[in-house]
Amino acid sequence: MSRKRGKKTQREMILEHLKSGQPLDRMQALNLYGCIESPAVISGLRKEGYQIKTGKKEVQTRFAGMIPVAVWTMERDPARAGCTASEYASVRG
């Protein structure tokens, strides 16, 4: 499947979202970016060296219960500007 010129991939959109300092959970990834397999995208970004943290939040279920879900964040460090760990290490010396 080829990518249309100028259209961002789900991976790119999720990375931009995290780089902006906003948290992201699985439902947001689905609703905002149409990404069903967001954990796989996060895993791939981590393998590329991006420092993504996983936290938890409680959400209401439709059956009146609360369940924990994962929330991903990336620190918004101006010195790093969203670069990978290896890129940052090479700049920092």
N, C-alpha and C positions, 0 to 999 in steps of 0.2 A: 504494500500500500504506500503510495507516494504522498509526500506532504505538499500541500498547496503553498505556493510562494507567499511568504509573509505571514503565514498562519503559525502561531505558537503551538508547541506540543503541550500535552498535559504536564509533562515533566518540567518544561520551561515555566509554565504558569504557576505550578506548585512551588518551584524554586523562587520565583519572583515574590510570591505571597510570603514565603518564609523570610526571605531577605528583607522584606519591608518591616519585619518585626512583629507581624500579626501571627497569632496562634492558628493552627489548622487541625481539625479533626476529620475523621473519615466521612461523616455526613456532609461537612462543608466541602470537602474535596469532590464529592459526588455532585452536590447541588451547584457549586460554583464552576467546576471545571469538567464535569462529566466523567470523572475518574473513579471507576469501580474498584480498582486494585491499588489504592493509594499506599497501603503498607509496602507494596513492592516498589513503588516509585521512591518512597522514603529510604528503603533499603538500598536501592541503587545509588541514590544521592550520597548516602553514608559511605558506600564503597568507593565513590569518587573522591571522598575526603571531606565532604561538608559535615560540619559539627551540628547535628540536629539532636535536640534533646526530646525525650518523651516524658510527658507528665500524665496526670489523670484528672478527669473531672466527672462529676455525677450528672447524668441526664435522666429526664423523666421518660418512662416507657409509656406506650399507649394503654398498658394494663395497670397504671397507677403505681408502678414501682420505680425505684431508682437503680440505675446500673452505672458502673464506672466505664468510661471510654478513654482511649488514648488521645492525647493532644500533643502535637508536635510544635516545637518552637526552635528558632535559630536566633542566637544573640545578635543584636544589631550593634556590632563593634565597628565604628567608623574606620579604624585602622585596618580591619580585615576586609571590609566592604564586600562581604559575602564570598570571599575566595575560599578555595579548598585549603585543608590543613597543610598540604605540601607546598602550595603556592605561597601561603603565609610564611612558612618556615624559610623558604628561599629568599623572601623579601627581608625578613627579620635577621637573616644571617645566621 
